[in-house]
């Protein structure tokens, strides 16, 4: 998704400071980049398609240039193709005003028509450019007042940063798209998230909808959209810059897969102790859970949905509470059956996914209570929820979710156990599962050693066009997640199915060109899975299986297999996650693709 950065300094700012800040937002996904800075009484504008490296190349000697103020942007195209003209920043007719924007202006067509009639000259196809011309229209020597008037005309979502050549300030506003601002003695900065900011200060301000910030060197003033001053409290962030570096691995994704022992440990610290669930974040909802809760509805997208589905299997087995789940893009348009007795669980590593956000807004309107599990402190979804549980895994830079997925499952099990404790009473088996999660960081160290074997498998299968993942029970969400990981980073067509569904259609696809990846631990559904493997073999499909140690018979049933440590069957989604992640990672690398930045995808999906 688009990323914005702005910097204004008491001391001179270098062009490269702003470009370096922009680079920190690369992980959000983008297709073009641009920068605007003040230069000899005009706004210098440089924009390129493709990677930020192209922008650096284009800037060349200008990178060292000292400037006073600059804004920059990574664009993920929505309105208008991937072209230099459509890249941000956008300027007005005079070239004195420049602006970056993340979001979508829904009424841009009528505004554009109106502005063209007034004589404005448009250069791009974007929705964003109308904002620059509106600011021009309203500018009478005061940028803040012009932006104030402009936003009254805008429908849609935006985080914007605007500069005017005659004023040494950045005016910013947030409505519906993420925006963080901060300052220290010498600078004031804005960005889509904290990653470009932590180099300068760890005390940041998360902007809420309909709030404005005026950034001047060494200070920020906050306003509501009526132009009245407001007070905001800063939040201290503990992440250091190092936490966002690759740490010696070839890719962030590989680093993040290997971080899972520590990431999971950190996610469950203070939340599970000796098999007891803690989760103090829901203390304010205890009475509701005990006395009013009748239903849990999980809302999430992609990998987070798969973590949610795993939780559904867990709750279905250990609780009488009715648990429903829907992907957020369906939930928000389906008249979901939630009410004041429903607990909606929103799962979103980024905390910004627009469908999930709109989903919880609808749920809240219907009276439901909302708890969010997210990895990004201060992001919008947890802030709009009644309770927020942060994963504490550190930033996840690779676009494909890995460590946040396993952290989600760990936290969800702890949360589920807490809800069961409050409602029905927790039994020893659940406590054993939680103890198993506490031991998982050690088990992960063993599982991660399987990478050499997984690499061999990846070599065998990297050139296929298709792959079918199958599983049953707790293995089914893992099959879905395996297929998603493979397709999103290796571009191999992959689909996940409940193994029992094979004979209802998908089996027609199988032949020697269509391998099957079977999730087949020795659990209560093992014999059923075995039959499905035999059915697949009978169609000449090659079979890879993940199974549990000492399962000698698997050798007869499959072409290749990987053995993982034995665990309680509810824990296999956790034990197996690094295996499916590493398989996809290795296949992507063998296919010479960049697993950190899969095409067409973004880390934070802030548009519909
Ligand atoms: C897949 C992946 C996506 C996200 C999905 C939801 O690896 O990362 O499928 O899981 O876009 O994102 P969040 O969790 O940020 O709401």
Boltz pocket constraint, residues with backbone or C-beta under 6 A from the ligand:
constraints:
  - pocket:
      binder: B
      contacts: [[A, 301], [A, 302], [A, 303], [A, 304], [A, 305], [A, 347], [A, 348], [A, 349], [A, 350], [A, 351], [A, 352], [A, 353], [A, 356], [A, 399], [A, 400], [A, 401], [A, 402], [A, 484], [A, 485], [A, 488], [A, 602], [A, 603], [A, 604], [A, 605]]
      max_distance: 6.0
